[in-house]
Amino acid sequence: MDIKEIQSLIKFVAKSGASEVKLEMEDIKITIRTGSTSSSTPETTIVQQIPMAQAPAAPVAAAPAAQETAAPATESASKSDDSKYITIKSPIIGTFYRKPSPDKPAFVEVGSTINQGDVLCVIEAMKLFNDIESEVSGKIVKVLVDDSSPVEFDQPLFLVDPS
């Protein structure tokens, strides 16, 4: 997990209203606690423990920095082209699937005409499959996520031409 994923997780937990979330992976433990304090914003505490040696952590920290410097140039070029399109974003963290099952066709393809309420994809979260429905009508211009890949909260999934 890089810092961007952790920040996204914190935002998701804060918006969900959960008081505490614990996440344990092979090399990291994170506990996020939110609670009402005297101020209007919730207090968030993160605790990380990495039992691995410190040497592997340095290359991991350097890699996201390299990606972040390359991303703004790419994003600014694509934003000018994509400004007329509506972005459909992931409402939850999970695994993105374009098909209802491996032997069935994809819900939508590039060029598909969609209406409000049409199922666009499925996101699996905690062994539950959630249908993601379109909030707009239009034509699918681009699928931004590969099938069976993890997605974050508010991550762009599709570009739709509303015209």
C-alpha atoms as a printed R data frame, in Angstrom:
    type eleno elety resid chain resno       x       y       z
1   ATOM     1    CA   MET     A     1   0.000   0.000   0.000
2   ATOM     2    CA   ASP     A     2   1.317   3.396  -0.860
3   ATOM     3    CA   ILE     A     3   0.456   6.680   0.850
4   ATOM     4    CA   LYS     A     4  -2.158   7.573  -1.784
5   ATOM     5    CA   GLU     A     5  -4.067   4.339  -1.130
6   ATOM     6    CA   ILE     A     6  -3.906   4.957   2.625
7   ATOM     7    CA   GLN     A     7  -5.227   8.509   2.211
8   ATOM     8    CA   SER     A     8  -8.051   7.190   0.026
9   ATOM     9    CA   LEU     A     9  -8.895   4.593   2.677
10  ATOM    10    CA   ILE     A    10  -8.992   7.307   5.370
11  ATOM    11    CA   LYS     A    11 -11.392   9.412   3.272
12  ATOM    12    CA   PHE     A    12 -13.601   6.375   2.653
13  ATOM    13    CA   VAL     A    13 -13.730   5.495   6.372
14  ATOM    14    CA   ALA     A    14 -14.500   9.099   7.324
15  ATOM    15    CA   LYS     A    15 -17.361   9.281   4.807
16  ATOM    16    CA   SER     A    16 -18.766   5.869   5.772
17  ATOM    17    CA   GLY     A    17 -19.300   6.870   9.390
18  ATOM    18    CA   ALA     A    18 -17.495   3.807  10.764
19  ATOM    19    CA   SER     A    19 -15.881   4.380  14.133
20  ATOM    20    CA   GLU     A    20 -12.970   1.992  13.641
21  ATOM    21    CA   VAL     A    21 -11.449  -0.013  10.787
22  ATOM    22    CA   LYS     A    22  -8.579  -2.478  11.096
23  ATOM    23    CA   LEU     A    23  -6.757  -3.695   8.006
24  ATOM    24    CA   GLU     A    24  -4.060  -6.354   8.233
25  ATOM    25    CA   MET     A    25  -2.067  -7.462   5.210
26  ATOM    26    CA   GLU     A    26   1.119  -9.496   4.901
27  ATOM    27    CA   ASP     A    27   3.488  -6.630   5.617
28  ATOM    28    CA   ILE     A    28   1.324  -3.879   7.079
29  ATOM    29    CA   LYS     A    29  -1.216  -3.261   9.833
30  ATOM    30    CA   ILE     A    30  -3.432  -0.184   9.750
31  ATOM    31    CA   THR     A    31  -6.003   0.907  12.306
32  ATOM    32    CA   ILE     A    32  -8.151   3.932  11.541
33  ATOM    33    CA   ARG     A    33 -10.316   5.318  14.329
34  ATOM    34    CA   THR     A    34 -12.742   8.176  13.894
35  ATOM    35    CA   GLY     A    35 -14.756   9.684  16.677
36  ATOM    36    CA   SER     A    36 -16.575  12.849  17.549
37  ATOM    37    CA   THR     A    37 -14.427  15.352  19.354
38  ATOM    38    CA   SER     A    38 -15.129  18.907  20.460
39  ATOM    39    CA   SER     A    39 -14.169  20.123  16.972
40  ATOM    40    CA   SER     A    40 -16.377  19.594  13.916
41  ATOM    41    CA   THR     A    41 -13.945  17.257  12.132
42  ATOM    42    CA   PRO     A    42 -13.454  13.642  13.200
43  ATOM    43    CA   GLU     A    43 -10.161  12.614  14.725
44  ATOM    44    CA   THR     A    44  -8.276  10.098  12.600
45  ATOM    45    CA   THR     A    45  -5.430   7.966  13.915
46  ATOM    46    CA   ILE     A    46  -3.288   5.708  11.761
47  ATOM    47    CA   VAL     A    47  -0.984   3.056  13.191
48  ATOM    48    CA   GLN     A    48   1.365   1.236  10.821
49  ATOM    49    CA   GLN     A    49   3.668  -1.607  11.683
50  ATOM    50    CA   ILE     A    50   5.986  -3.073   9.093
51  ATOM    51    CA   PRO     A    51   7.896  -6.106  10.417
52  ATOM    52    CA   MET     A    52  10.126  -6.235   7.317
53  ATOM    53    CA   ALA     A    53  13.651  -4.799   7.241
54  ATOM    54    CA   GLN     A    54  13.960  -1.079   6.460
55  ATOM    55    CA   ALA     A    55  15.928  -1.627   3.210
56  ATOM    56    CA   PRO     A    56  12.946  -2.813   1.078
57  ATOM    57    CA   ALA     A    57  10.843   0.145   2.237
58  ATOM    58    CA   ALA     A    58  13.085   2.743   0.562
59  ATOM    59    CA   PRO     A    59  12.589   1.527  -3.056
60  ATOM    60    CA   VAL     A    60   8.839   1.236  -2.505
61  ATOM    61    CA   ALA     A    61   8.710   4.863  -1.336
62  ATOM    62    CA   ALA     A    62  10.752   6.033  -4.327
63  ATOM    63    CA   ALA     A    63   8.563   4.284  -6.919
64  ATOM    64    CA   PRO     A    64   5.308   6.204  -6.164
65  ATOM    65    CA   ALA     A    65   7.212   9.495  -6.298
66  ATOM    66    CA   ALA     A    66   8.417   8.653  -9.809
67  ATOM    67    CA   GLN     A    67   4.880   7.757 -10.884
68  ATOM    68    CA   GLU     A    68   3.453  10.978  -9.430
69  ATOM    69    CA   THR     A    69   5.874  13.154 -11.390
70  ATOM    70    CA   ALA     A    70   4.969  11.445 -14.675
71  ATOM    71    CA   ALA     A    71   1.208  11.419 -14.051
72  ATOM    72    CA   PRO     A    72   0.430  15.191 -14.128
73  ATOM    73    CA   ALA     A    73   1.644  15.585 -17.729
74  ATOM    74    CA   THR     A    74  -0.419  12.613 -18.870
75  ATOM    75    CA   GLU     A    75  -3.490  13.705 -16.906
76  ATOM    76    CA   SER     A    76  -3.420  17.269 -18.228
77  ATOM    77    CA   ALA     A    77  -3.213  16.010 -21.821
78  ATOM    78    CA   SER     A    78  -6.105  13.570 -21.347
79  ATOM    79    CA   LYS     A    79  -8.242  16.057 -19.372
80  ATOM    80    CA   SER     A    80  -8.359  18.474 -22.294
81  ATOM    81    CA   ASP     A    81  -9.635  15.671 -24.570
82  ATOM    82    CA   ASP     A    82 -12.002  14.189 -21.965
83  ATOM    83    CA   SER     A    83 -13.534  17.429 -20.637
84  ATOM    84    CA   LYS     A    84 -16.746  16.948 -22.657
85  ATOM    85    CA   TYR     A    85 -17.302  13.467 -21.193
86  ATOM    86    CA   ILE     A    86 -18.926  12.432 -17.926
87  ATOM    87    CA   THR     A    87 -16.768  10.251 -15.670
88  ATOM    88    CA   ILE     A    88 -18.467   7.371 -13.879
89  ATOM    89    CA   LYS     A    89 -16.574   6.671 -10.650
90  ATOM    90    CA   SER     A    90 -16.434   3.733  -8.270
91  ATOM    91    CA   PRO     A    91 -18.719   4.196  -5.254
92  ATOM    92    CA   ILE     A    92 -16.799   1.561  -3.230
93  ATOM    93    CA   ILE     A    93 -13.426  -0.114  -2.818
94  ATOM    94    CA   GLY     A    94 -13.264  -3.592  -4.313
95  ATOM    95    CA   THR     A    95 -12.473  -5.687  -7.392
96  ATOM    96    CA   PHE     A    96 -13.851  -4.484 -10.750
97  ATOM    97    CA   TYR     A    97 -15.492  -6.988 -13.095
98  ATOM    98    CA   ARG     A    98 -16.875  -6.135 -16.549
99  ATOM    99    CA   LYS     A    99 -18.883  -9.408 -16.782
100 ATOM   100    CA   PRO     A   100 -21.515 -10.974 -14.509
101 ATOM   101    CA   SER     A   101 -19.576 -14.274 -14.744
102 ATOM   102    CA   PRO     A   102 -16.502 -15.486 -16.676
103 ATOM   103    CA   ASP     A   103 -18.564 -17.216 -19.393
104 ATOM   104    CA   LYS     A   104 -20.971 -14.290 -20.009
105 ATOM   105    CA   PRO     A   105 -20.424 -11.211 -22.217
106 ATOM   106    CA   ALA     A   106 -19.386  -7.867 -20.707
107 ATOM   107    CA   PHE     A   107 -22.154  -5.586 -19.419
108 ATOM   108    CA   VAL     A   108 -20.978  -2.751 -21.718
109 ATOM   109    CA   GLU     A   109 -18.347  -2.260 -24.413
110 ATOM   110    CA   VAL     A   110 -16.822   0.882 -25.880
111 ATOM   111    CA   GLY     A   111 -19.508   2.310 -28.156
112 ATOM   112    CA   SER     A   112 -22.422   0.837 -26.160
113 ATOM   113    CA   THR     A   113 -25.403   3.127 -25.640
114 ATOM   114    CA   ILE     A   114 -26.472   3.197 -21.994
115 ATOM   115    CA   ASN     A   115 -29.482   4.562 -20.140
116 ATOM   116    CA   GLN     A   116 -29.854   5.703 -16.568
117 ATOM   117    CA   GLY     A   117 -30.118   2.614 -14.340
118 ATOM   118    CA   ASP     A   118 -28.296   0.216 -16.708
119 ATOM   119    CA   VAL     A   119 -25.763  -2.072 -15.005
120 ATOM   120    CA   LEU     A   120 -22.242  -1.132 -16.183
121 ATOM   121    CA   CYS     A   121 -20.097  -3.492 -14.111
122 ATOM   122    CA   VAL     A   122 -19.848  -5.393 -10.855
123 ATOM   123    CA   ILE     A   123 -17.560  -4.527  -7.944
124 ATOM   124    CA   GLU     A   124 -16.811  -7.273  -5.452
125 ATOM   125    CA   ALA     A   125 -16.316  -6.064  -1.906
126 ATOM   126    CA   MET     A   126 -15.951  -8.480   0.993
127 ATOM   127    CA   LYS     A   127 -17.334 -11.424  -1.071
128 ATOM   128    CA   LEU     A   128 -20.437  -9.400  -2.054
129 ATOM   129    CA   PHE     A   129 -21.000  -8.523  -5.712
130 ATOM   130    CA   ASN     A   130 -22.430  -5.020  -6.144
131 ATOM   131    CA   ASP     A   131 -24.035  -3.983  -9.449
132 ATOM   132    CA   ILE     A   132 -22.839  -0.525 -10.462
133 ATOM   133    CA   GLU     A   133 -25.626   1.259 -12.313
134 ATOM   134    CA   SER     A   134 -25.333   4.244 -14.613
135 ATOM   135    CA   GLU     A   135 -26.542   7.577 -13.286
136 ATOM   136    CA   VAL     A   136 -26.487   9.086 -16.796
137 ATOM   137    CA   SER     A   137 -27.569   8.192 -20.316
138 ATOM   138    CA   GLY     A   138 -25.119   8.283 -23.194
139 ATOM   139    CA   LYS     A   139 -22.485   6.310 -25.039
140 ATOM   140    CA   ILE     A   140 -19.466   4.548 -23.484
141 ATOM   141    CA   VAL     A   141 -16.343   6.245 -24.851
142 ATOM   142    CA   LYS     A   142 -13.680   4.525 -22.777
143 ATOM   143    CA   VAL     A   143 -13.327   1.819 -20.113
144 ATOM   144    CA   LEU     A   144 -10.649   3.112 -17.718
145 ATOM   145    CA   VAL     A   145 -10.118  -0.046 -15.611
146 ATOM   146    CA   ASP     A   146  -8.985  -3.548 -16.606
147 ATOM   147    CA   ASP     A   147 -11.227  -6.498 -15.788
148 ATOM   148    CA   SER     A   148 -10.528  -8.207 -12.427
149 ATOM   149    CA   SER     A   149  -8.412  -5.344 -11.121
150 ATOM   150    CA   PRO     A   150  -8.735  -3.618  -7.740
151 ATOM   151    CA   VAL     A   151 -10.431  -0.209  -7.645
152 ATOM   152    CA   GLU     A   152 -10.490   2.497  -5.016
153 ATOM   153    CA   PHE     A   153 -13.332   4.672  -3.790
154 ATOM   154    CA   ASP     A   154 -14.024   7.495  -6.287
155 ATOM   155    CA   GLN     A   155 -11.692   5.982  -8.932
156 ATOM   156    CA   PRO     A   156 -12.834   6.714 -12.515
157 ATOM   157    CA   LEU     A   157 -14.242   3.598 -14.232
158 ATOM   158    CA   PHE     A   158 -15.860   4.787 -17.477
159 ATOM   159    CA   LEU     A   159 -16.031   7.871 -19.693
160 ATOM   160    CA   VAL     A   160 -19.514   8.535 -21.113
161 ATOM   161    CA   ASP     A   161 -20.477  10.911 -23.923
162 ATOM   162    CA   PRO     A   162 -23.847  12.315 -22.791
163 ATOM   163    CA   SER     A   163 -24.814  13.632 -26.251
